[in-house]
Amino acid sequence: MKGRTLDNFGGRLEELRKARGLTQIDLGKMVGVSNRVIAYYEEDGAQPPGPMLVDLAKALRVSVDQLLGIKPFKESVSPRTARLLNRLRRIEELSPADQRAVLRYLDALLVRNGRERTRRHAASR
């Protein structure tokens, strides 16, 4: 039984990690291992010990059944959007002053981009 592995566990782990917008480093930190360990588990034929499955499932916000492929995983957000949401969540870790600075900068970019789109649209008429 020792040599038995689940089909495509590594591919599924990688897909779930990317769907959550996480790097191997991010996921490793969340479960207390190095990114090299995560890279190893994402290879074909490798899988983590049972107790780590629970930690991985929690970090990826899925059930162990979804992680193991027993139940399907359905993600409605693109990997690109997931990465953006993950970065936005990390802003919560900043000081209130830094959070306000990030939001002011973001607002300024959105206003500028909105004006440029309006100008381009008017020019194309």
C-alpha positions as CSV (number, residue, x, y, z in Angstrom):
1,M,0.0,0.0,0.0
2,K,3.0,2.3,0.5
3,G,3.6,2.8,-3.2
4,R,0.0,3.7,-4.0
5,T,-0.7,7.2,-5.2
6,L,-3.8,9.0,-6.4
7,D,-4.1,9.7,-10.1
8,N,-3.1,13.3,-11.0
9,F,-2.9,14.5,-7.4
10,G,0.0,16.8,-8.3
11,G,-1.9,18.4,-11.2
12,R,-4.9,18.9,-9.1
13,L,-2.9,20.5,-6.3
14,E,-1.2,22.8,-8.8
15,E,-4.6,23.7,-10.4
16,L,-6.2,24.5,-7.0
17,R,-3.1,26.6,-6.0
18,K,-3.2,28.6,-9.1
19,A,-7.0,29.0,-8.9
20,R,-6.4,30.6,-5.5
21,G,-3.8,33.0,-7.0
22,L,-1.0,31.4,-4.8
23,T,2.6,30.8,-5.6
24,Q,4.3,27.6,-4.3
25,I,6.1,29.9,-1.8
26,D,2.7,31.3,-0.6
27,L,1.2,27.8,-0.2
28,G,4.3,26.5,1.5
29,K,4.2,29.2,4.1
30,M,0.5,28.6,4.8
31,V,1.1,24.9,5.5
32,G,4.6,25.2,7.1
33,V,6.8,23.7,4.4
34,S,9.2,25.1,1.8
35,N,8.2,25.8,-1.8
36,R,10.4,22.9,-2.8
37,V,8.1,20.5,-0.9
38,I,5.1,22.0,-2.7
39,A,6.8,21.6,-6.0
40,Y,7.6,18.0,-5.2
41,Y,3.9,17.3,-4.3
42,E,2.9,18.9,-7.6
43,E,4.9,16.3,-9.5
44,D,3.3,13.1,-10.9
45,G,3.5,10.2,-8.4
46,A,4.1,12.3,-5.3
47,Q,1.6,13.1,-2.6
48,P,1.8,14.5,0.9
49,P,1.2,12.5,4.1
50,G,-2.4,12.3,5.3
51,P,-2.2,15.0,8.0
52,M,-0.8,17.5,5.5
53,L,-3.8,17.0,3.3
54,V,-6.0,18.7,5.9
55,D,-3.6,21.7,6.0
56,L,-3.5,21.9,2.2
57,A,-7.3,21.8,1.9
58,K,-7.7,24.5,4.5
59,A,-5.1,26.7,2.9
60,L,-6.7,26.2,-0.5
61,R,-10.3,26.6,0.9
62,V,-11.5,23.3,-0.5
63,S,-12.6,20.0,1.1
64,V,-10.1,17.2,1.3
65,D,-12.5,15.3,-1.0
66,Q,-12.0,18.0,-3.6
67,L,-8.2,18.0,-3.1
68,L,-8.1,14.2,-3.6
69,G,-10.4,14.4,-6.7
70,I,-13.3,12.5,-5.1
71,K,-15.5,15.5,-5.5
72,P,-15.2,18.0,-8.4
73,F,-13.7,21.4,-7.9
74,K,-15.6,24.2,-9.6
75,E,-14.0,27.6,-9.6
76,S,-15.9,30.6,-10.9
77,V,-12.9,33.0,-10.8
78,S,-10.1,33.0,-13.3
79,P,-6.6,32.4,-12.0
80,R,-5.7,36.0,-12.9
81,T,-8.6,37.3,-10.9
82,A,-7.7,35.0,-8.0
83,R,-4.1,36.4,-8.0
84,L,-5.5,39.9,-7.9
85,L,-7.9,39.1,-5.0
86,N,-5.1,37.4,-3.1
87,R,-2.9,40.6,-3.4
88,L,-5.8,42.7,-2.3
89,R,-6.3,40.6,0.8
90,R,-2.6,41.1,1.6
91,I,-3.3,44.9,1.8
92,E,-5.3,44.2,5.0
93,E,-1.9,43.3,6.6
94,L,-0.6,46.8,6.1
95,S,-0.9,49.7,8.5
96,P,-4.0,51.9,8.2
97,A,-1.9,54.7,6.8
98,D,-0.4,52.4,4.1
99,Q,-3.8,51.0,3.3
100,R,-5.1,54.5,2.7
101,A,-2.1,55.3,0.5
102,V,-2.7,52.2,-1.6
103,L,-6.3,53.0,-2.0
104,R,-5.5,56.7,-3.0
105,Y,-3.1,55.4,-5.6
106,L,-5.6,52.9,-6.9
107,D,-8.3,55.5,-7.1
108,A,-6.0,57.9,-9.0
109,L,-5.1,55.2,-11.6
110,L,-8.8,54.3,-12.1
111,V,-9.7,57.9,-12.6
112,R,-6.9,58.5,-15.0
113,N,-7.7,55.3,-16.9
114,G,-11.4,56.3,-17.0
115,R,-10.5,59.6,-18.5
116,E,-8.2,58.1,-21.1
117,R,-11.0,55.6,-22.2
118,T,-13.4,58.5,-22.5
119,R,-11.0,60.5,-24.6
120,R,-10.2,57.5,-26.9
121,H,-13.9,56.8,-27.3
122,A,-14.7,60.4,-28.2
123,A,-11.8,60.5,-30.6
124,S,-13.0,57.4,-32.4
125,R,-16.4,58.9,-33.3
